[in-house]
Amino acid sequence: MGGIYVLVALGLTIIFGIMGIVQFAHGEIYMLGAYCVYYVSVVRGMNVFVAFILSAITLGLGGVILERFLFRRFRGQIEPSIIIAIALILLLQTTAVVGFGTQSKWIPKIIPGVLTVWSVRLAWDRVLAVLIGITLMFLLFLFIQWTKAGQAMVAISQDPDAAALQGVNVNRISSLSMAIGCALAAIAGGLMGAIFQTDPFMGGFAMAKGIAVIVLGGLGSIPGAVIGGLILGLLDGLVPLVANTTVATTIGFILIIFILIIKPRGLLGHE
């Protein structure tokens, strides 16, 4: 759960850091990613790993289109971008209901079977979700630290005007950030669909968790998104063993409130 939360939160963090907007329709991108994996792997009968790659590419390109035609002109403007995102939520949910129906669909197990470690049984698809989450986090950190485009992202997140004066193409980097964010959300949606189920309204849960994670970790902080996602994921995974999911969610939000009282900008937030 923590790995999936981190993938959603990383996408939100990158988009917020580069474009200065909170993409509230990110949950619907997550939902469409799950459906893309389902139709490629189940309906078309292709390999499930190929389905994940195609889902990431498709939703990444969709993110470029959204940035270019909907969000670019409102970069750095919170209120208009929120209105656009809410309209996009309604549009994509309605389209999903009409196109896919309301009946839940199941993505086949990525790796069937169970891993047993010291008498503890773990489903392989859950283990794979952790491994994929860690791998993508590592690759994202390498991309940001060691590529010219990654360093341009850092520069824009710190001062967009100064970055533009130094020759950084802000529009191109904004499109790239939206593509990466949507691709990560698509992979997270596919992983969740393989573990649980896929339906047109699954994005609401993911978006709520994603917002909670980036608030806990600190808006715009990639390490904060990782730490926040792992904390909430562990709470959601361990607390139901002794209570239930409602108690787990309540404890998570109480923890967020407590941390924000002490550190209003989150664990690793900054100006």
N, C-alpha and C positions, 0 to 999 in steps of 0.2 A: 504493500500500500504506500509506504514511504517513497519507494522508487517511482511509482506512478504519479504521486502528488508532486514530486520534484520535477518530473518532466513537464507537467502542466505549468507549474510555477516558474520554471526557467523560461518558458515561452513568454509568459506574461511579463516577467522581469526584463527580458531583452526588449520587448516591444515598448514597455514603459520607459526604460532607460534611454532608448534611441529616439522614440517619437513623442514621449511625454504624454501618452494617453493610456488609459486603462481599457483594454479591449474586452468588454464584457461579453462579447459573442464568442470568446475563446472556447467556452464549453461546447458550443455548437460545432466548432471545428473539430474538437475532440470526438463528438458524436458522429460526424460525417467520416472521420478517419476510421472509426470502428465499422461503420457500414461498408466503407470501401474495402476493408480487409475481408469482411464477410462475403461480399459479392464476388470478389476476385478468387477467394479460396474455396468457397462453397458452391456458388452458382457457376462460376467458370472452371472450377476444378483445378486451379493452379496451386503451386506450392505455397504454403502459408508464409514462408519467409519472403518469397517474391511478392506476395500480397502486401506485406508490411512495407516493402520498399516502394511499391507502386502507390500505396496510400500516402506515404510521406512525400513523394514527388508530386502527386496530384494535389494534395492539400497545400503543399509549399507553393506551387504555382497559383493556387487559389488565393493564398495570402498575398502574393505579389499583385494580383488583380484588385483585391480589396484595398491594399495600401495605395495603389495608383489612382483608383477611381472614387474611393470613398473617404479614406482617412488622410491622404497627403495634405490636402488644403487646410485641414484642421489640426495639423501637427502642433503639439504644445498647448492645445485648447481642450481642456477637460470636458466642459459642458457640452459643446457640439458633438464631440466624439462619443460621449455617453449616449446621447440621443440616437446617433447613427447606429451604435452597437445594439441598443435595445430594439430598434427597428429590425436590425439584422437577425437578432434572436428570434423574433416573431416570424420573420420571413423563412428562415432556415428550419425552424421547428415545424411550421405549417407545411413546407415543402417535403420534409422528412415524413410527416404523417401521411400526406397524400401519396408520396412516391413509394414509401416502404411499408406503410400500414402501422398500426399500433401494436401488433402482436410482437412479442420479444423474439429475437433471433439469437442463435448461439454460434459462435465461432469455434471450430474444432480445436481440441487441445493442441497446442504448438508442439509440445513433447509429452506424450502420454506416460503415465506411470508415476511412481512415488519414489522419492529419495529418502532413505532411512539413515539417520546419523545418530548414534548413541541412543537408540530406541525412540528417537523423535522422527516422525514421518512428515515429510514436506512434499507437496505436489510439485512436479518438475516445472509446470507452467508458472508457478509462483516464484520458484528459484530463478527461472529464466527472466521474469520481470525484474528481479533485483539485478541480475547480471547485465541486462540490456540498459537499465537505468544508470548503473555505474559506468558502463562503457560510453554511453552517450554524454554523460556529465564530463568524463575525462576528455573525450574528443572535443567537446565544446570549450573546455578550458584551454586545450592546446590550440584550438582555432583562434581564440581571442588573444592568447599570449604570443603566438608565433607567426601569425599571418598579417599581411598588410591590411586586409579587410577587417580583421579582428581588432587591430590597433586603431583603425578608423572608428570602429564602434565605441571603443573606450574614449577616444577624443570627443566624439559627438555627445556621448553621455555626460562628459564633464563640461563642455562648452561648445554648443553647435555652431555659434557664430565664428568663434576662433578657428574651429575645425574647417569651416567653409573657406575662411580667409587663407588657410594653409593648403587649399586645393582639394580638400576632401569633398567628394560628390555626395552631399547629404541625401538627396533623393534616392540614389542607387543604394546607399547603405541602409536607408529606411526600408526599401523593398526587400533587401537581403535579411534584415532583422525580422520582418514580418514573415518571410518565407521560412526561416529557421524556427520561429516560434510556432507557426502552424504545423510544420513537419513534426516537431516534438509532440505537439498536442495530438496529432493523428496517430503516432506510434503509441502514445499513452492510451488513447481510446481503443486501439486494437488489442493492447494487452489486457485492458479491463474487460473488453468484450470476450476475450478468450477465457478469462478467469470466472466472470459472472455472466452477464447477458448484455445484449444490445437493444436499445429502444430509443425512440425519438426524443425522450426527455432526460436521458442520462447525462446530458451536458450540464444541467443545473447543479447537480451534486459536485461535479468536477470543478465548475467555476467557483462555487462556494468554498471548496477546499483550497483551490488555487489562490483566491483572494486572501483567505486566512493565512496561508503559508507565507505569502509575500509581505503581509502586514506583520506577522510574527518575526520574520527574518529581517525585514527592513526593505522598504520600497527601493527598487533599483539595484539591490545588492544580490549578485549571483551566489556568493557563498552563503549569504543569509537565506536565500531560497532553498539551498540544499539542506542547511541545518533545520530550517523551519519545516520542510517537507518530511524529513526523517523523524523529527519530534512528533508531529501530528500523526504520521503513519504508524509509529510505534504505539502511540496512545490508542489509535483506532484498531490496532491488531491485538494488543495485550489486555486492555480494559474489558472488552466483551467476554474474556475468559472467566471473569469473576462477576461481571455485571451485565450490561447490554450496550448496544451501539449508541443509544440515546445518552446514556451516562458518559460514554467515551467522548461523544461530540461536546457534551456540556463541559466536561473537564478540559477539553482542548480550548474552548472559548474562554473559560475562566483563566486558564494559563495565559492566553493572549492578553486578556485585560490586565492581569497582574504584571506581565512584562511591560506592557505599554505604560502603565502607571510609573514604573521604575525607569524605563527607557522609552520615551514617547515615539522615537523613530524606529523602534524595533531592535532586534539583537545586534544587527550589523548595519543599521541604517545610518545615513549621513545627509548632510545638507544637499 
